[in-house]
Amino acid sequence: MADGTPARPALPVARHRRRLLRTVPFGLVAALACGATLARASPPLVDAPADIAGLAPARRLTPPGPTVAGCPVFPPANAWNTRVDDLPLHPDSAAIVARIQSAGGQRLHPDFGSNPAYGIPFVTVPADQPLVPIDYTAYGDESDPGPFPIPLDAPVEGGPGADGDRHVLVVREGTCELFELYVARRSGAGWAADSGARWNLLTGALRPLGWTSADAAGLPILPGLVRYDEVASGAVRHAIRITFATTRRGYVLPATHWASSRTDADLPPMGLRLRMRADHDISGLTGHARVIAEAMKTYGVIVADNGSNWYFQGASDPRWDDDDLGQLKRIPGSAFEVVDTGPVVAP
């Protein structure tokens, strides 16, 4: 990266995921007060309009959402694609940000760049891509069954020999489905993975409540990645995936899963939405860094996993300018505030 330091620690930060009961907690009644419903499907999914995350209907008046391979990356009204720049401040915002800052790693860090070892890659495949078997080795009871249309040479996060999360992301054209694996490795004629999820990019339906995905929060990964082409176009119109070292036992929709035993009220739960403060001066930023900072003011970031504090993720791409992205490392975590998008669902 621009300052000579790697975009992430040499040893990957362990994700502290837990195998959890999949019962719908009583507190979900409040979280669903805005009209979310359980779909009649197996496994049950949750419809995901923006308002289930506490986003007012007025916020649905947003520009067309992002696209990949001719597919929408969820509808424009989906929580990922909804502006949060004028939503109310969370009453515990100052306490939560202060707690994060007290743990070290106090500035933004782009966890991607021109080096293919950094960032999370994804690939698109045609509608007739051959299906291959998926063998789940850890969280199969919270995963979508295969087979999946994942090429045997699909790129793996960090590279073929990497340790760590080893995510694999595939978008199928035509059907507009997203397939994601966690700790993915080639196995025989297919893939083995700790967990996996299949997403309908046309509807944005959530995971079953209490379930994980290829990400600890039960969220999709692709919608939260900063992608080169959208930044080069001049605007990122979605929230961005971010990690923190210590999270809370609970989640805020659209997250559906937690990954902590801690219950401290000043710790960030999965799915928590933060935004860069409107009064934080970004006039000194140029190029792609300015575009990303503006997105953080408008759409914010979503807590998706345990990891290094203030690390946000993008798609691997050799076209990234690391010096440009490095400007963002000057922004302190204190430039952010927590947005009130709904209640914390606790087990």
C-alpha positions as semicolon CSV with decimal commas, in nm:
position;residue;x (nm);y (nm);z (nm)
1;M;0,000;0,000;0,000
2;A;0,097;0,367;-0,028
3;D;0,267;0,399;0,312
4;G;0,469;0,083;0,274
5;T;0,253;-0,124;0,505
6;P;0,044;-0,418;0,388
7;A;-0,328;-0,365;0,341
8;R;-0,396;-0,621;0,613
9;P;-0,193;-0,797;0,883
10;A;0,047;-1,063;0,760
11;L;-0,146;-1,311;0,971
12;P;-0,518;-1,290;0,895
13;V;-0,737;-1,171;1,179
14;A;-0,943;-1,464;1,300
15;R;-1,316;-1,434;1,261
16;H;-1,488;-1,523;1,585
17;R;-1,791;-1,700;1,447
18;R;-2,017;-1,912;1,660
19;R;-2,255;-2,198;1,586
20;L;-2,586;-2,060;1,706
21;L;-2,944;-2,168;1,756
22;R;-3,162;-2,066;1,467
23;T;-3,475;-1,977;1,658
24;V;-3,638;-1,642;1,587
25;P;-3,577;-1,426;1,896
26;F;-3,865;-1,252;2,068
27;G;-3,696;-0,916;2,012
28;L;-3,742;-0,961;1,639
29;V;-4,102;-0,846;1,674
30;A;-3,978;-0,489;1,705
31;A;-3,727;-0,532;1,426
32;L;-4,001;-0,646;1,191
33;A;-4,248;-0,374;1,291
34;C;-4,200;-0,197;0,960
35;G;-4,346;-0,484;0,764
36;A;-4,082;-0,746;0,693
37;T;-4,229;-1,090;0,636
38;L;-4,101;-1,444;0,637
39;A;-4,120;-1,591;0,289
40;R;-4,283;-1,932;0,242
41;A;-3,970;-2,106;0,123
42;S;-3,730;-2,373;0,235
43;P;-3,516;-2,253;0,400
44;P;-3,727;-1,951;0,499
45;L;-3,599;-1,620;0,371
46;V;-3,684;-1,266;0,470
47;D;-3,802;-1,004;0,225
48;A;-3,566;-0,711;0,237
49;P;-3,715;-0,371;0,160
50;A;-3,516;-0,079;0,298
51;D;-3,761;-0,010;0,578
52;I;-3,692;-0,334;0,767
53;A;-3,361;-0,179;0,866
54;G;-3,534;0,129;1,003
55;L;-3,489;0,332;0,685
56;A;-3,778;0,568;0,625
57;P;-3,973;0,523;0,299
58;A;-3,856;0,867;0,185
59;R;-3,502;0,730;0,162
60;R;-3,613;0,494;-0,114
61;L;-3,605;0,781;-0,361
62;T;-3,252;0,691;-0,460
63;P;-3,070;0,674;-0,794
64;P;-3,060;0,340;-0,974
65;G;-2,856;0,094;-0,774
66;P;-2,526;-0,063;-0,875
67;T;-2,505;-0,337;-1,136
68;V;-2,267;-0,624;-1,212
69;A;-2,279;-0,827;-1,534
70;G;-2,608;-0,666;-1,631
71;C;-2,766;-0,760;-1,299
72;P;-2,877;-0,519;-1,027
73;V;-2,684;-0,568;-0,705
74;F;-3,014;-0,573;-0,516
75;P;-3,304;-0,334;-0,583
76;P;-3,252;0,043;-0,542
77;A;-3,466;0,041;-0,225
78;N;-3,255;-0,229;-0,061
79;A;-3,079;-0,126;0,260
80;W;-2,738;-0,161;0,097
81;N;-2,836;0,092;-0,169
82;T;-3,020;0,340;0,053
83;R;-2,878;0,677;0,153
84;V;-2,828;0,742;0,522
85;D;-2,690;1,096;0,514
86;D;-3,000;1,247;0,677
87;L;-3,109;0,961;0,902
88;P;-3,111;1,030;1,277
89;L;-2,799;0,989;1,487
90;H;-2,791;0,682;1,709
91;P;-2,825;0,785;2,076
92;D;-2,515;0,578;2,164
93;S;-2,308;0,700;1,869
94;A;-2,040;0,879;2,069
95;A;-1,997;0,589;2,310
96;I;-1,972;0,328;2,033
97;V;-1,716;0,524;1,831
98;A;-1,513;0,596;2,145
99;R;-1,510;0,225;2,233
100;I;-1,391;0,133;1,885
101;Q;-1,120;0,398;1,898
102;S;-0,999;0,278;2,237
103;A;-0,908;-0,061;2,090
104;G;-0,643;0,070;1,848
105;G;-0,635;0,082;1,470
106;Q;-0,789;0,427;1,484
107;R;-0,788;0,524;1,116
108;L;-0,952;0,402;0,798
109;H;-0,767;0,135;0,607
110;P;-0,853;0,025;0,252
111;D;-0,814;-0,353;0,264
112;F;-0,755;-0,378;-0,110
113;G;-0,535;-0,239;-0,382
114;S;-0,346;-0,328;-0,698
115;N;-0,182;-0,632;-0,538
116;P;-0,408;-0,932;-0,609
117;A;-0,328;-1,070;-0,263
118;Y;-0,541;-0,791;-0,115
119;G;-0,911;-0,740;-0,168
120;I;-1,190;-0,987;-0,234
121;P;-1,216;-1,104;-0,596
122;F;-1,533;-1,200;-0,777
123;V;-1,607;-1,353;-1,114
124;T;-1,909;-1,358;-1,345
125;V;-2,024;-1,671;-1,527
126;P;-2,282;-1,735;-1,801
127;A;-2,625;-1,871;-1,724
128;D;-2,521;-2,215;-1,852
129;Q;-2,210;-2,242;-1,634
130;P;-2,178;-2,609;-1,526
131;L;-2,284;-2,686;-1,171
132;V;-2,038;-2,847;-0,931
133;P;-2,090;-3,012;-0,591
134;I;-2,031;-2,817;-0,269
135;D;-1,917;-3,000;0,043
136;Y;-1,975;-2,803;0,363
137;T;-1,730;-2,872;0,644
138;A;-1,845;-2,650;0,933
139;Y;-2,172;-2,457;0,895
140;G;-2,362;-2,677;0,654
141;D;-2,681;-2,651;0,857
142;E;-2,682;-2,275;0,794
143;S;-2,573;-2,295;0,430
144;D;-2,758;-2,322;0,101
145;P;-2,717;-2,664;-0,060
146;G;-2,524;-2,703;-0,383
147;P;-2,455;-2,761;-0,656
148;F;-2,330;-2,411;-0,745
149;P;-2,210;-2,274;-1,081
150;I;-1,860;-2,204;-0,950
151;P;-1,573;-2,260;-1,194
152;L;-1,297;-2,486;-1,069
153;D;-1,051;-2,203;-1,137
154;A;-1,254;-1,930;-0,964
155;P;-1,032;-1,678;-0,784
156;V;-0,992;-1,724;-0,409
157;E;-0,943;-1,434;-0,169
158;G;-0,572;-1,406;-0,096
159;G;-0,471;-1,649;-0,369
160;P;-0,477;-2,029;-0,407
161;G;-0,240;-2,096;-0,116
162;A;-0,374;-1,835;0,123
163;D;-0,494;-1,892;0,474
164;G;-0,768;-1,678;0,623
165;D;-1,123;-1,631;0,499
166;R;-1,064;-1,756;0,143
167;H;-1,390;-1,618;0,008
168;V;-1,509;-1,714;-0,339
169;L;-1,774;-1,495;-0,506
170;V;-1,956;-1,576;-0,830
171;V;-2,232;-1,386;-1,013
172;R;-2,438;-1,589;-1,260
173;E;-2,561;-1,388;-1,556
174;G;-2,917;-1,427;-1,674
175;T;-3,057;-1,557;-1,346
176;C;-2,883;-1,276;-1,156
177;E;-2,781;-1,495;-0,865
178;L;-2,483;-1,449;-0,636
179;F;-2,299;-1,748;-0,489
180;E;-2,053;-1,697;-0,204
181;L;-1,830;-1,942;-0,013
182;Y;-1,627;-1,903;0,306
183;V;-1,295;-2,090;0,353
184;A;-1,331;-2,237;0,006
185;R;-1,093;-2,501;-0,129
186;R;-1,103;-2,722;-0,438
187;S;-1,232;-3,068;-0,356
188;G;-1,257;-3,337;-0,621
189;A;-1,494;-3,223;-0,895
190;G;-1,616;-2,926;-0,691
191;W;-1,549;-2,719;-0,382
192;A;-1,536;-2,766;-0,006
193;A;-1,621;-2,471;0,219
194;D;-1,703;-2,392;0,579
195;S;-2,024;-2,219;0,469
196;G;-2,196;-2,087;0,161
197;A;-2,490;-1,877;0,054
198;R;-2,698;-1,820;-0,257
199;W;-2,847;-1,473;-0,309
200;N;-3,116;-1,346;-0,546
201;L;-2,982;-1,013;-0,670
202;L;-3,324;-0,920;-0,809
203;T;-3,507;-0,936;-0,475
204;G;-3,248;-0,891;-0,201
205;A;-3,409;-1,153;0,024
206;L;-3,222;-1,199;0,351
207;R;-3,084;-1,512;0,511
208;P;-3,308;-1,696;0,756
209;L;-3,296;-1,506;1,083
210;G;-3,012;-1,625;1,304
211;W;-2,821;-1,778;1,011
212;T;-2,472;-1,693;0,899
213;S;-2,362;-1,672;0,533
214;A;-2,016;-1,652;0,379
215;D;-1,979;-1,352;0,611
216;A;-2,015;-1,356;0,988
217;A;-2,306;-1,110;0,988
218;G;-2,519;-1,324;0,757
219;L;-2,478;-1,054;0,492
220;P;-2,373;-1,087;0,129
221;I;-2,019;-0,973;0,057
222;L;-2,034;-0,847;-0,302
223;P;-2,283;-0,561;-0,243
224;G;-2,046;-0,403;0,011
225;L;-1,728;-0,417;-0,195
226;V;-1,582;-0,102;-0,347
227;R;-1,541;-0,190;-0,715
228;Y;-1,300;-0,017;-0,950
229;D;-1,543;0,050;-1,235
230;E;-1,798;0,224;-1,014
231;V;-1,531;0,440;-0,851
232;A;-1,388;0,529;-1,192
233;S;-1,738;0,634;-1,301
234;G;-1,738;0,894;-1,026
235;A;-1,988;0,755;-0,774
236;V;-2,029;0,462;-0,536
237;R;-2,402;0,425;-0,469
238;H;-2,407;0,170;-0,189
239;A;-2,286;0,111;0,164
240;I;-1,940;-0,036;0,213
241;R;-1,839;-0,347;0,408
242;I;-1,628;-0,279;0,718
243;T;-1,485;-0,481;1,008
244;F;-1,412;-0,418;1,375
245;A;-1,200;-0,616;1,617
246;T;-1,466;-0,665;1,885
247;T;-1,838;-0,677;1,816
248;R;-2,155;-0,723;2,018
249;R;-2,375;-1,032;2,054
250;G;-2,661;-0,914;1,837
251;Y;-2,741;-0,781;1,493
252;V;-2,926;-0,501;1,318
253;L;-3,114;-0,591;1,001
254;P;-3,024;-0,650;0,721
255;A;-2,767;-0,858;0,914
256;T;-2,908;-1,185;1,045
257;H;-2,626;-1,327;1,256
258;W;-2,390;-1,231;1,536
259;A;-2,034;-1,344;1,606
260;S;-1,953;-1,249;1,964
261;S;-2,027;-1,342;2,323
262;R;-1,994;-0,981;2,441
263;T;-2,307;-0,787;2,537
264;D;-2,157;-0,443;2,608
265;A;-2,396;-0,176;2,480
266;D;-2,109;0,033;2,344
267;L;-1,979;-0,241;2,115
268;P;-2,093;-0,243;1,750
269;P;-2,336;-0,524;1,659
270;M;-2,330;-0,685;1,318
271;G;-2,523;-0,481;1,064
272;L;-2,459;-0,152;1,244
273;R;-2,451;0,140;1,001
274;L;-2,202;0,423;1,037
275;R;-2,145;0,725;0,815
276;M;-1,869;0,979;0,780
277;R;-1,981;1,299;0,950
278;A;-2,110;1,571;0,719
279;D;-1,875;1,824;0,881
280;H;-1,561;1,617;0,824
281;D;-1,353;1,800;0,563
282;I;-1,262;1,584;0,263
283;S;-1,172;1,873;0,032
284;G;-0,807;1,771;0,043
285;L;-0,879;1,428;-0,103
286;T;-0,842;1,370;-0,475
287;G;-0,926;1,102;-0,729
288;H;-1,072;0,772;-0,619
289;A;-1,019;0,847;-0,251
290;R;-1,256;1,143;-0,279
291;V;-1,523;0,929;-0,449
292;I;-1,503;0,666;-0,175
293;A;-1,514;0,924;0,104
294;E;-1,822;1,084;-0,050
295;A;-1,991;0,741;-0,055
296;M;-1,911;0,699;0,312
297;K;-2,084;1,028;0,384
298;T;-2,389;0,940;0,174
299;Y;-2,434;0,562;0,209
300;G;-2,205;0,485;0,501
301;V;-2,049;0,155;0,603
302;I;-2,203;-0,166;0,742
303;V;-2,040;-0,386;1,006
304;A;-2,008;-0,727;0,841
305;D;-1,740;-0,926;1,024
306;N;-1,484;-0,934;1,301
307;G;-1,145;-0,811;1,183
308;S;-0,907;-0,520;1,206
309;N;-1,064;-0,192;1,315
310;W;-1,177;0,040;1,035
311;Y;-1,067;-0,197;0,757
312;F;-1,307;-0,162;0,465
313;Q;-1,312;-0,392;0,167
314;G;-1,296;-0,365;-0,208
315;A;-1,273;-0,598;-0,504
316;S;-0,929;-0,704;-0,619
317;D;-0,826;-0,513;-0,931
318;P;-0,480;-0,434;-1,077
319;R;-0,607;-0,092;-1,189
320;W;-0,625;0,047;-0,834
321;D;-0,379;0,329;-0,761
322;D;-0,243;0,248;-0,416
323;D;-0,114;0,601;-0,358
324;D;-0,460;0,736;-0,435
325;L;-0,630;0,491;-0,198
326;G;-0,366;0,563;0,064
327;Q;-0,511;0,911;0,117
328;L;-0,798;0,748;0,305
329;K;-0,561;0,626;0,575
330;R;-0,546;0,982;0,706
331;I;-0,914;0,975;0,806
332;P;-0,963;0,895;1,176
333;G;-1,243;0,677;1,307
334;S;-1,358;0,980;1,503
335;A;-1,476;1,124;1,170
336;F;-1,762;0,872;1,180
337;E;-2,091;0,854;1,365
338;V;-2,346;0,577;1,415
339;V;-2,679;0,593;1,231
340;D;-3,000;0,474;1,393
341;T;-3,141;0,221;1,145
342;G;-3,335;0,003;1,385
343;P;-3,315;-0,206;1,702
344;V;-3,050;-0,460;1,789
345;V;-3,185;-0,815;1,766
346;A;-3,031;-1,007;2,055
347;P;-3,037;-1,383;2,121
